[in-house]
Amino acid sequence: MDNKVFILGVPLQSVSLDEAVAQVSNWLQGDVTRLVFTPNAEIIALAQDNAALKQALAQADLTVPDGIGVVWAAHLLGQPLKGRVPGIELLDRLLQMAAMDNYSVYLFGGCPGVAAEAKRRLEERYGDLNIVGFHHGYFDAEEEKKVQAEIQALRPDILAVALGAPKQELWLIENVGSLPVKLALGVGGSLDVIAGKVKRAPLLWRRLGLEWLYRIMTDRRRLKRAWQLPRFVVMVLKAKYRKA
Protein backbone atom coordinates (compact mmCIF):
# COMPACT_ATOMS: atom_id res chain seq x y z
CA MET A 1 0.00 0.00 0.00
CA ASP A 2 1.46 3.35 -1.02
CA ASN A 3 -0.94 5.84 0.64
CA LYS A 4 1.49 6.54 3.47
CA VAL A 5 1.87 9.51 5.72
CA PHE A 6 4.70 10.00 8.20
CA ILE A 7 4.23 11.13 11.80
CA LEU A 8 7.58 11.86 13.50
CA GLY A 9 9.20 9.43 11.08
CA VAL A 10 6.69 6.61 11.64
CA PRO A 11 4.78 5.56 8.49
CA LEU A 12 1.03 5.04 8.63
CA GLN A 13 -1.45 4.12 5.92
CA SER A 14 -4.38 6.46 5.37
CA VAL A 15 -7.16 3.89 5.31
CA SER A 16 -10.58 3.48 6.85
CA LEU A 17 -11.42 0.49 9.02
CA ASP A 18 -13.32 -1.08 6.12
CA GLU A 19 -10.37 -0.57 3.79
CA ALA A 20 -7.95 -2.10 6.29
CA VAL A 21 -10.20 -5.14 6.68
CA ALA A 22 -10.52 -5.50 2.89
CA GLN A 23 -6.74 -5.35 2.46
CA VAL A 24 -6.13 -7.97 5.14
CA SER A 25 -8.87 -10.16 3.63
CA ASN A 26 -6.96 -10.16 0.34
CA TRP A 27 -3.71 -11.03 2.10
CA LEU A 28 -5.31 -13.98 3.91
CA GLN A 29 -6.07 -15.54 0.56
CA GLY A 30 -2.37 -15.67 -0.29
CA ASP A 31 0.63 -17.51 1.09
CA VAL A 32 2.86 -14.58 2.12
CA THR A 33 3.12 -13.68 5.79
CA ARG A 34 1.87 -10.15 6.43
CA LEU A 35 2.50 -8.00 9.47
CA VAL A 36 0.11 -5.40 10.91
CA PHE A 37 0.76 -2.84 13.66
CA THR A 38 -1.63 -0.31 15.18
CA PRO A 39 0.50 2.48 16.69
CA ASN A 40 -1.06 5.20 18.83
CA ALA A 41 0.48 8.47 20.01
CA GLU A 42 2.21 6.77 22.93
CA ILE A 43 3.88 4.17 20.71
CA ILE A 44 5.04 6.82 18.22
CA ALA A 45 6.49 8.82 21.11
CA LEU A 46 8.28 5.72 22.41
CA ALA A 47 9.70 5.12 18.94
CA GLN A 48 11.54 8.45 19.07
CA ASP A 49 13.85 6.98 21.73
CA ASN A 50 13.81 3.38 20.50
CA ALA A 51 15.40 2.91 17.10
CA ALA A 52 14.48 -0.80 17.01
CA LEU A 53 10.81 0.01 17.59
CA LYS A 54 10.84 2.73 14.94
CA GLN A 55 12.43 0.35 12.46
CA ALA A 56 9.92 -2.38 13.35
CA LEU A 57 6.99 -0.06 12.67
CA ALA A 58 8.52 0.84 9.29
CA GLN A 59 8.82 -2.85 8.34
CA ALA A 60 5.15 -3.71 8.78
CA ASP A 61 2.96 -4.33 5.75
CA LEU A 62 0.21 -2.21 7.30
CA THR A 63 0.34 0.39 10.08
CA VAL A 64 -2.94 2.03 11.04
CA PRO A 65 -3.58 4.92 13.45
CA ASP A 66 -5.01 3.61 16.71
CA GLY A 67 -5.61 6.88 18.50
CA ILE A 68 -7.19 10.27 17.99
CA GLY A 69 -3.84 11.90 18.81
CA VAL A 70 -2.30 10.39 15.70
CA VAL A 71 -5.19 11.63 13.56
CA TRP A 72 -4.80 15.11 15.07
CA ALA A 73 -1.05 15.11 14.44
CA ALA A 74 -1.48 14.06 10.81
CA HIS A 75 -3.97 16.88 10.22
CA LEU A 76 -1.72 19.45 11.90
CA LEU A 77 1.26 18.35 9.82
CA GLY A 78 -0.69 18.64 6.59
CA GLN A 79 -0.98 14.90 6.00
CA PRO A 80 -4.59 14.13 6.94
CA LEU A 81 -5.59 10.54 7.61
CA LYS A 82 -8.99 9.10 6.75
CA GLY A 83 -9.61 8.55 10.44
CA ARG A 84 -8.82 6.40 13.40
CA VAL A 85 -8.60 2.62 13.03
CA PRO A 86 -8.84 1.22 16.59
CA GLY A 87 -6.80 -1.94 16.96
CA ILE A 88 -9.49 -3.73 18.95
CA GLU A 89 -12.10 -2.99 16.27
CA LEU A 90 -9.77 -4.20 13.55
CA LEU A 91 -9.12 -7.38 15.51
CA ASP A 92 -12.84 -7.92 16.09
CA ARG A 93 -13.60 -7.55 12.38
CA LEU A 94 -10.81 -9.98 11.52
CA LEU A 95 -12.14 -12.53 14.01
CA GLN A 96 -15.61 -12.21 12.49
CA MET A 97 -14.03 -12.86 9.10
CA ALA A 98 -12.09 -15.81 10.48
CA ALA A 99 -15.29 -17.38 11.80
CA MET A 100 -17.08 -16.93 8.47
CA ASP A 101 -14.21 -18.02 6.22
CA ASN A 102 -12.72 -20.72 8.47
CA TYR A 103 -9.37 -19.09 9.20
CA SER A 104 -7.59 -20.45 12.26
CA VAL A 105 -6.38 -18.18 15.07
CA TYR A 106 -3.72 -18.27 17.79
CA LEU A 107 -3.89 -15.86 20.76
CA PHE A 108 -0.60 -14.93 22.44
CA GLY A 109 -0.25 -12.51 25.34
CA GLY A 110 -1.86 -11.01 28.38
CA CYS A 111 -1.56 -12.10 31.99
CA PRO A 112 -1.98 -15.80 32.82
CA GLY A 113 -5.62 -16.70 32.25
CA VAL A 114 -6.44 -13.75 29.98
CA ALA A 115 -5.89 -15.50 26.64
CA ALA A 116 -7.81 -18.54 27.87
CA GLU A 117 -10.78 -16.40 28.93
CA ALA A 118 -10.61 -14.43 25.68
CA LYS A 119 -10.74 -17.71 23.77
CA ARG A 120 -13.78 -18.86 25.74
CA ARG A 121 -15.65 -15.61 25.17
CA LEU A 122 -14.77 -15.39 21.50
CA GLU A 123 -15.90 -18.95 20.84
CA GLU A 124 -19.12 -18.13 22.66
CA ARG A 125 -19.57 -14.99 20.55
CA TYR A 126 -18.54 -16.54 17.24
CA GLY A 127 -19.54 -20.18 17.34
CA ASP A 128 -17.57 -21.15 14.23
CA LEU A 129 -14.34 -19.42 15.26
CA ASN A 130 -11.41 -21.84 15.22
CA ILE A 131 -8.93 -20.76 17.92
CA VAL A 132 -6.32 -23.49 17.64
CA GLY A 133 -4.13 -22.36 20.54
CA PHE A 134 -3.29 -19.70 23.09
CA HIS A 135 -0.60 -18.76 25.58
CA HIS A 136 -0.16 -15.96 28.10
CA GLY A 137 2.51 -13.30 27.70
CA TYR A 138 4.69 -14.14 30.71
CA PHE A 139 7.45 -16.50 29.64
CA ASP A 140 11.16 -17.20 29.97
CA ALA A 141 13.44 -18.20 27.10
CA GLU A 142 12.65 -21.90 27.46
CA GLU A 143 8.90 -21.36 27.48
CA GLU A 144 9.18 -18.99 24.55
CA LYS A 145 10.73 -21.80 22.49
CA LYS A 146 7.74 -23.98 23.36
CA VAL A 147 5.33 -21.27 22.21
CA GLN A 148 7.23 -20.88 18.95
CA ALA A 149 7.21 -24.65 18.42
CA GLU A 150 3.47 -24.81 19.11
CA ILE A 151 2.72 -22.05 16.60
CA GLN A 152 4.92 -23.77 14.03
CA ALA A 153 3.06 -27.05 14.59
CA LEU A 154 -0.45 -25.56 14.58
CA ARG A 155 0.17 -23.24 11.59
CA PRO A 156 -2.59 -20.72 12.41
CA ASP A 157 -3.70 -18.36 9.69
CA ILE A 158 -3.89 -15.42 12.13
CA LEU A 159 -1.53 -14.76 15.03
CA ALA A 160 -2.72 -12.07 17.47
CA VAL A 161 0.09 -10.93 19.78
CA ALA A 162 -0.79 -8.94 22.90
CA LEU A 163 2.52 -8.32 24.65
CA GLY A 164 2.23 -4.54 24.86
CA ALA A 165 4.48 -1.99 23.16
CA PRO A 166 7.29 -2.14 22.34
CA LYS A 167 7.65 -5.82 23.27
CA GLN A 168 5.04 -7.13 20.83
CA GLU A 169 6.43 -5.19 17.86
CA LEU A 170 10.00 -6.27 18.55
CA TRP A 171 8.96 -9.88 19.19
CA LEU A 172 7.03 -10.05 15.94
CA ILE A 173 9.82 -8.52 13.86
CA GLU A 174 12.28 -11.01 15.34
CA ASN A 175 10.08 -14.09 15.00
CA VAL A 176 7.51 -13.65 12.26
CA GLY A 177 9.86 -14.83 9.53
CA SER A 178 10.07 -18.29 11.10
CA LEU A 179 6.37 -18.68 11.90
CA PRO A 180 4.03 -20.28 9.32
CA VAL A 181 1.19 -17.75 9.60
CA LYS A 182 -0.59 -15.66 6.98
CA LEU A 183 -1.22 -12.67 9.21
CA ALA A 184 0.48 -11.51 12.40
CA LEU A 185 -0.66 -8.43 14.24
CA GLY A 186 0.12 -6.61 17.46
CA VAL A 187 -3.09 -6.11 19.42
CA GLY A 188 -1.89 -4.39 22.61
CA GLY A 189 -4.46 -4.70 25.40
CA SER A 190 -7.22 -6.09 23.21
CA LEU A 191 -7.22 -9.50 24.87
CA ASP A 192 -7.71 -7.83 28.26
CA VAL A 193 -10.81 -6.10 26.90
CA ILE A 194 -12.17 -9.23 25.23
CA ALA A 195 -11.58 -11.25 28.41
CA GLY A 196 -13.44 -8.65 30.47
CA LYS A 197 -10.42 -7.69 32.52
CA VAL A 198 -10.41 -4.12 31.19
CA LYS A 199 -13.51 -2.16 30.22
CA ARG A 200 -13.45 -0.21 27.00
CA ALA A 201 -14.56 3.42 27.05
CA PRO A 202 -18.28 4.02 26.54
CA LEU A 203 -19.33 4.88 22.98
CA LEU A 204 -19.80 8.59 23.74
CA TRP A 205 -16.22 8.89 25.03
CA ARG A 206 -14.98 7.20 21.86
CA ARG A 207 -17.00 9.47 19.60
CA LEU A 208 -15.62 12.51 21.40
CA GLY A 209 -12.07 11.24 20.92
CA LEU A 210 -11.55 10.79 24.67
CA GLU A 211 -10.95 7.06 24.89
CA TRP A 212 -7.33 7.76 25.86
CA LEU A 213 -8.50 9.81 28.87
CA TYR A 214 -10.94 7.10 29.94
CA ARG A 215 -8.13 4.54 29.86
CA ILE A 216 -5.93 6.69 32.09
CA MET A 217 -8.77 7.33 34.53
CA THR A 218 -9.78 3.68 34.84
CA ASP A 219 -6.43 1.87 34.56
CA ARG A 220 -3.74 2.95 37.04
CA ARG A 221 -1.08 1.06 35.08
CA ARG A 222 -1.41 3.68 32.36
CA LEU A 223 -0.52 6.55 34.67
CA LYS A 224 3.17 5.67 34.43
CA ARG A 225 3.02 6.03 30.65
CA ALA A 226 0.60 8.96 30.42
CA TRP A 227 3.44 11.50 30.20
CA GLN A 228 4.17 10.22 26.69
CA LEU A 229 0.99 11.90 25.44
CA PRO A 230 1.92 15.55 26.22
CA ARG A 231 5.44 14.70 25.05
CA PHE A 232 3.97 13.54 21.73
CA VAL A 233 2.01 16.80 21.41
CA VAL A 234 5.15 18.87 22.01
CA MET A 235 7.15 16.87 19.45
CA VAL A 236 4.40 17.27 16.83
CA LEU A 237 4.18 21.01 17.46
CA LYS A 238 7.96 21.30 17.11
CA ALA A 239 7.78 19.35 13.84
CA LYS A 240 5.05 21.67 12.62
CA TYR A 241 7.14 24.73 13.57
CA ARG A 242 10.22 23.37 11.78
CA LYS A 243 8.15 22.59 8.69
CA ALA A 244 6.66 26.08 8.69
C-alpha positions as CSV (number, residue, x, y, z in Angstrom):
1,M,0.0,0.0,0.0
2,D,1.5,3.3,-1.0
3,N,-0.9,5.8,0.6
4,K,1.5,6.5,3.5
5,V,1.9,9.5,5.7
6,F,4.7,10.0,8.2
7,I,4.2,11.1,11.8
8,L,7.6,11.9,13.5
9,G,9.2,9.4,11.1
10,V,6.7,6.6,11.6
11,P,4.8,5.6,8.5
12,L,1.0,5.0,8.6
13,Q,-1.5,4.1,5.9
14,S,-4.4,6.5,5.4
15,V,-7.2,3.9,5.3
16,S,-10.6,3.5,6.9
17,L,-11.4,0.5,9.0
18,D,-13.3,-1.1,6.1
19,E,-10.4,-0.6,3.8
20,A,-7.9,-2.1,6.3
21,V,-10.2,-5.1,6.7
22,A,-10.5,-5.5,2.9
23,Q,-6.7,-5.4,2.5
24,V,-6.1,-8.0,5.1
25,S,-8.9,-10.2,3.6
26,N,-7.0,-10.2,0.3
27,W,-3.7,-11.0,2.1
28,L,-5.3,-14.0,3.9
29,Q,-6.1,-15.5,0.6
30,G,-2.4,-15.7,-0.3
31,D,0.6,-17.5,1.1
32,V,2.9,-14.6,2.1
33,T,3.1,-13.7,5.8
34,R,1.9,-10.1,6.4
35,L,2.5,-8.0,9.5
36,V,0.1,-5.4,10.9
37,F,0.8,-2.8,13.7
38,T,-1.6,-0.3,15.2
39,P,0.5,2.5,16.7
40,N,-1.1,5.2,18.8
41,A,0.5,8.5,20.0
42,E,2.2,6.8,22.9
43,I,3.9,4.2,20.7
44,I,5.0,6.8,18.2
45,A,6.5,8.8,21.1
46,L,8.3,5.7,22.4
47,A,9.7,5.1,18.9
48,Q,11.5,8.5,19.1
49,D,13.9,7.0,21.7
50,N,13.8,3.4,20.5
51,A,15.4,2.9,17.1
52,A,14.5,-0.8,17.0
53,L,10.8,0.0,17.6
54,K,10.8,2.7,14.9
55,Q,12.4,0.4,12.5
56,A,9.9,-2.4,13.4
57,L,7.0,-0.1,12.7
58,A,8.5,0.8,9.3
59,Q,8.8,-2.8,8.3
60,A,5.1,-3.7,8.8
61,D,3.0,-4.3,5.7
62,L,0.2,-2.2,7.3
63,T,0.3,0.4,10.1
64,V,-2.9,2.0,11.0
65,P,-3.6,4.9,13.4
66,D,-5.0,3.6,16.7
67,G,-5.6,6.9,18.5
68,I,-7.2,10.3,18.0
69,G,-3.8,11.9,18.8
70,V,-2.3,10.4,15.7
71,V,-5.2,11.6,13.6
72,W,-4.8,15.1,15.1
73,A,-1.1,15.1,14.4
74,A,-1.5,14.1,10.8
75,H,-4.0,16.9,10.2
76,L,-1.7,19.4,11.9
77,L,1.3,18.4,9.8
78,G,-0.7,18.6,6.6
79,Q,-1.0,14.9,6.0
80,P,-4.6,14.1,6.9
81,L,-5.6,10.5,7.6
82,K,-9.0,9.1,6.8
83,G,-9.6,8.5,10.4
84,R,-8.8,6.4,13.4
85,V,-8.6,2.6,13.0
86,P,-8.8,1.2,16.6
87,G,-6.8,-1.9,17.0
88,I,-9.5,-3.7,19.0
89,E,-12.1,-3.0,16.3
90,L,-9.8,-4.2,13.5
91,L,-9.1,-7.4,15.5
92,D,-12.8,-7.9,16.1
93,R,-13.6,-7.6,12.4
94,L,-10.8,-10.0,11.5
95,L,-12.1,-12.5,14.0
96,Q,-15.6,-12.2,12.5
97,M,-14.0,-12.9,9.1
98,A,-12.1,-15.8,10.5
99,A,-15.3,-17.4,11.8
100,M,-17.1,-16.9,8.5
101,D,-14.2,-18.0,6.2
102,N,-12.7,-20.7,8.5
103,Y,-9.4,-19.1,9.2
104,S,-7.6,-20.4,12.3
105,V,-6.4,-18.2,15.1
106,Y,-3.7,-18.3,17.8
107,L,-3.9,-15.9,20.8
108,F,-0.6,-14.9,22.4
109,G,-0.2,-12.5,25.3
110,G,-1.9,-11.0,28.4
111,C,-1.6,-12.1,32.0
112,P,-2.0,-15.8,32.8
113,G,-5.6,-16.7,32.3
114,V,-6.4,-13.8,30.0
115,A,-5.9,-15.5,26.6
116,A,-7.8,-18.5,27.9
117,E,-10.8,-16.4,28.9
118,A,-10.6,-14.4,25.7
119,K,-10.7,-17.7,23.8
120,R,-13.8,-18.9,25.7
121,R,-15.7,-15.6,25.2
122,L,-14.8,-15.4,21.5
123,E,-15.9,-19.0,20.8
124,E,-19.1,-18.1,22.7
125,R,-19.6,-15.0,20.5
126,Y,-18.5,-16.5,17.2
127,G,-19.5,-20.2,17.3
128,D,-17.6,-21.1,14.2
129,L,-14.3,-19.4,15.3
130,N,-11.4,-21.8,15.2
131,I,-8.9,-20.8,17.9
132,V,-6.3,-23.5,17.6
133,G,-4.1,-22.4,20.5
134,F,-3.3,-19.7,23.1
135,H,-0.6,-18.8,25.6
136,H,-0.2,-16.0,28.1
137,G,2.5,-13.3,27.7
138,Y,4.7,-14.1,30.7
139,F,7.5,-16.5,29.6
140,D,11.2,-17.2,30.0
141,A,13.4,-18.2,27.1
142,E,12.7,-21.9,27.5
143,E,8.9,-21.4,27.5
144,E,9.2,-19.0,24.5
145,K,10.7,-21.8,22.5
146,K,7.7,-24.0,23.4
147,V,5.3,-21.3,22.2
148,Q,7.2,-20.9,18.9
149,A,7.2,-24.7,18.4
150,E,3.5,-24.8,19.1
151,I,2.7,-22.1,16.6
152,Q,4.9,-23.8,14.0
153,A,3.1,-27.1,14.6
154,L,-0.4,-25.6,14.6
155,R,0.2,-23.2,11.6
156,P,-2.6,-20.7,12.4
157,D,-3.7,-18.4,9.7
158,I,-3.9,-15.4,12.1
159,L,-1.5,-14.8,15.0
160,A,-2.7,-12.1,17.5
161,V,0.1,-10.9,19.8
162,A,-0.8,-8.9,22.9
163,L,2.5,-8.3,24.6
164,G,2.2,-4.5,24.9
165,A,4.5,-2.0,23.2
166,P,7.3,-2.1,22.3
167,K,7.6,-5.8,23.3
168,Q,5.0,-7.1,20.8
169,E,6.4,-5.2,17.9
170,L,10.0,-6.3,18.6
171,W,9.0,-9.9,19.2
172,L,7.0,-10.1,15.9
173,I,9.8,-8.5,13.9
174,E,12.3,-11.0,15.3
175,N,10.1,-14.1,15.0
176,V,7.5,-13.7,12.3
177,G,9.9,-14.8,9.5
178,S,10.1,-18.3,11.1
179,L,6.4,-18.7,11.9
180,P,4.0,-20.3,9.3
181,V,1.2,-17.8,9.6
182,K,-0.6,-15.7,7.0
183,L,-1.2,-12.7,9.2
184,A,0.5,-11.5,12.4
185,L,-0.7,-8.4,14.2
186,G,0.1,-6.6,17.5
187,V,-3.1,-6.1,19.4
188,G,-1.9,-4.4,22.6
189,G,-4.5,-4.7,25.4
190,S,-7.2,-6.1,23.2
191,L,-7.2,-9.5,24.9
192,D,-7.7,-7.8,28.3
193,V,-10.8,-6.1,26.9
194,I,-12.2,-9.2,25.2
195,A,-11.6,-11.2,28.4
196,G,-13.4,-8.7,30.5
197,K,-10.4,-7.7,32.5
198,V,-10.4,-4.1,31.2
199,K,-13.5,-2.2,30.2
200,R,-13.4,-0.2,27.0
201,A,-14.6,3.4,27.0
202,P,-18.3,4.0,26.5
203,L,-19.3,4.9,23.0
204,L,-19.8,8.6,23.7
205,W,-16.2,8.9,25.0
206,R,-15.0,7.2,21.9
207,R,-17.0,9.5,19.6
208,L,-15.6,12.5,21.4
209,G,-12.1,11.2,20.9
210,L,-11.6,10.8,24.7
211,E,-10.9,7.1,24.9
212,W,-7.3,7.8,25.9
213,L,-8.5,9.8,28.9
214,Y,-10.9,7.1,29.9
215,R,-8.1,4.5,29.9
216,I,-5.9,6.7,32.1
217,M,-8.8,7.3,34.5
218,T,-9.8,3.7,34.8
219,D,-6.4,1.9,34.6
220,R,-3.7,2.9,37.0
221,R,-1.1,1.1,35.1
222,R,-1.4,3.7,32.4
223,L,-0.5,6.6,34.7
224,K,3.2,5.7,34.4
225,R,3.0,6.0,30.7
226,A,0.6,9.0,30.4
227,W,3.4,11.5,30.2
228,Q,4.2,10.2,26.7
229,L,1.0,11.9,25.4
230,P,1.9,15.6,26.2
231,R,5.4,14.7,25.0
232,F,4.0,13.5,21.7
233,V,2.0,16.8,21.4
234,V,5.2,18.9,22.0
235,M,7.1,16.9,19.4
236,V,4.4,17.3,16.8
237,L,4.2,21.0,17.5
238,K,8.0,21.3,17.1
239,A,7.8,19.4,13.8
240,K,5.0,21.7,12.6
241,Y,7.1,24.7,13.6
242,R,10.2,23.4,11.8
243,K,8.2,22.6,8.7
244,A,6.7,26.1,8.7
